[in-house]
Amino acid sequence: MAFRPEHELHTRRRGRNVGVGLLLGGFVVLILALTVAKVTNGDFELPKAEELSQ
């Protein structure tokens, strides 16, 4: 059973999908890096228990 040659439209679509996937992955990495930087900076502190009860 031989495979038919891939149509040119599918080749272009695959290239576009790879581009969108890379951009989405880059966005996720950027958000993760910003989150880690904010948490490790020391500005982010959970409220203390006695502050919550007041």
C-alpha positions as CSV (number, residue, x, y, z in Angstrom):
1,M,0.0,0.0,0.0
2,A,1.7,3.2,-1.2
3,F,1.1,6.6,0.3
4,R,-0.1,9.4,-1.9
5,P,2.1,12.4,-2.2
6,E,1.2,15.2,0.2
7,H,-0.6,18.1,-1.3
8,E,1.1,21.5,-1.3
9,L,-1.6,23.0,0.9
10,H,-0.8,20.6,3.7
11,T,2.9,21.5,3.5
12,R,2.1,25.2,3.9
13,R,-0.4,24.5,6.8
14,R,2.2,22.4,8.6
15,G,4.7,25.3,8.4
16,R,2.2,27.7,9.8
17,N,1.2,25.3,12.6
18,V,4.9,24.9,13.6
19,G,5.2,28.7,13.7
20,V,2.1,29.1,15.9
21,G,3.3,26.3,18.2
22,L,6.7,27.9,18.6
23,L,5.1,31.3,19.4
24,L,2.7,29.7,21.9
25,G,5.6,27.8,23.6
26,G,7.6,31.0,23.8
27,F,4.7,32.8,25.4
28,V,4.4,30.0,28.0
29,V,8.1,30.2,28.8
30,L,7.9,34.0,29.1
31,I,5.0,33.8,31.6
32,L,6.8,31.1,33.6
33,A,10.0,33.2,33.7
34,L,8.1,36.3,34.9
35,T,6.3,34.2,37.5
36,V,9.5,32.7,38.8
37,A,11.2,36.1,38.9
38,K,8.3,37.7,40.8
39,V,8.2,34.9,43.4
40,T,11.9,34.7,43.9
41,N,12.4,38.5,44.1
42,G,11.0,38.6,47.7
43,D,8.2,41.1,46.9
44,F,5.7,38.2,46.9
45,E,4.8,37.2,50.4
46,L,1.8,35.3,51.6
47,P,-0.2,37.1,54.3
48,K,0.4,36.0,57.8
49,A,-2.3,34.1,59.7
50,E,-2.8,36.9,62.3
51,E,-3.3,39.5,59.5
52,L,-6.0,37.3,57.9
53,S,-8.0,36.9,61.2
54,Q,-8.3,40.7,61.8
